[in-house]
């Protein structure tokens, strides 16, 4: 079996890296194409031993399973370009958010009467084999075709089949928020967390819109304040425990049992005004 990627960006790189690391595909069995040879991911694919070409048609001809790993608006142009080269042996897997199976089948049916189309949504943690993937099969795709894709994607994380109308919801939850495997990606990729975030933020895409919504609601400051409030409360409990010579856990349980908590000298409500980096330990205060 050979696999091709039309598009040589972050998704193609992540999947190729995952497939080779899992041992399900040798690098020379993978081909990727892009008109942009200066992409950092192109250099990474070449170093991996993946075949690279600027011709999408060459990728189609050398592949059995063909991943459409490009942005949604580009899909119609790609299908017009490679449609004449699609044969019955090909399994066309679209990873484009919001592009329906029927729209792809309609385009390809002008060239191939029964195109095998599968719609797939995955995320970048596949690079460390911790991805989360769902897929839906098209009109002409056999059960075996779906199982072949599932075998591939299961090698790089969790994979299951769903109804197509559920894929958009998965896009918002998983494709646009790859929390699964994020910690492992940080450890193994040696990239800054900000870079990992940018890797899944396509200009004008679903993820960047979700992040804008979080930022406009003050998510980052809320998260910082929540962590600070928790740390401050932990210090308060430790201070009480030191005074009473009992464990913080026991103090916490006692306070909760009373239901109405005693208001400490430093309230959690004021946590947003206190920085952990300049606050003094309660035990250092003078009596």
Residue, then its C-alpha position, 0 to 999 in steps of 0.5 A: x500500500x502507498x499513501x499520498x498527500x496533496x498538500x505538504x503542510x503541518x497535517x501531512x507532516x504529522x501523519x507521515x511522521x506518525x505512520x513511519x514512527x508506528x511502523x505501518x508505512x515505510x517513508x518511501x511508500x509516502x508521497x507528498x506534493x505542494x507548489x511551495x517548496x520552501x515550506x519548513x514541513x517540506x524540508x522535514x518530509x524530505x529528511x524523513x525520506x518521504x518522496x516530494x514533488x510539486x506535481x499533484x498528478x504525480x502524487x495521485x499516480x503513485x498512491x493507493x490512499x490519497x489524502x487531501x490535506x489542503x485548505x477547504x477553499x482549495x479543494x474544488x480546484x484540486x479535484x478539477x486538477x487531479x480528477x482525470x487521474x482518479x481511478x477505481x483503486x484510489x481511496x480519496x480521503x478528505x481532511x478539509x473541514x466543512x467539505x462534504x462527501x457528496x460535494x467531492x463525489x459530485x466533482x469526481x464523478x465527472x471523471x470516475x463513475x464510482x469514486x471512493x471517498x472518505x471524509x476524515x477529521x484528525x489532529x496534529x497529535x498524530x505526530x506522536x501517535x496520540x491523535x483523535x480521528x473520526x471518519x465517515x465513508x461515502x456512497x461508493x466506499x466499501x467497508x474494507x476501505x473504511x477499515x483500511x483507513x481505520x487501520x492507518x489512523x489507529x496506528x497514530x491514536x484513537x480512531x472510530x467511524x461516525x455519521x457524517x453529520x457529527x464530523x463538524x462537531x468533532x472539528x470544533x472539539x478535537x480538530x480545533x482543540x488538539x488537547x489529546x497528546x498535547x503534553x507529549x507533543x511538548x516533550x517530544x517536538x522540542x517546540x515552544x507551546x506557542x508554536x504548537x498552537x500556531x501549527x493548528x491555526x490556519x488563517x481564517x480557519x475554525x481554530x483561529x476563530x475559536x482562539x479569538x473567542x477565548x481571548x476576547x473573553x479574557x480566557x488567558x487572564x482567567x486561567x492565570x487568576x484561577x491558578x493563582x487563586x488555587x495556589x494562594x488558597x493552598x498557602x492559606x491552608x498550609x499556614x492554618x495547618x502550621x498553626x494547628x499542627x495538622x495536615x492541610x487536607x484535614x483543615x480543608x475537610x474541616x472548613x468544608x464540613x462547616x459549609x460556611x467558610x471563615x473569611x481569611x485575611x487574604x480572600x480568594x476573591x482578591x487573588x486576581x490582584x495578587x501575584x504569586x511572584x511578589x507575595x510573601x509566604x503567610x508564615x513569614x508575617x510578623x505576629 
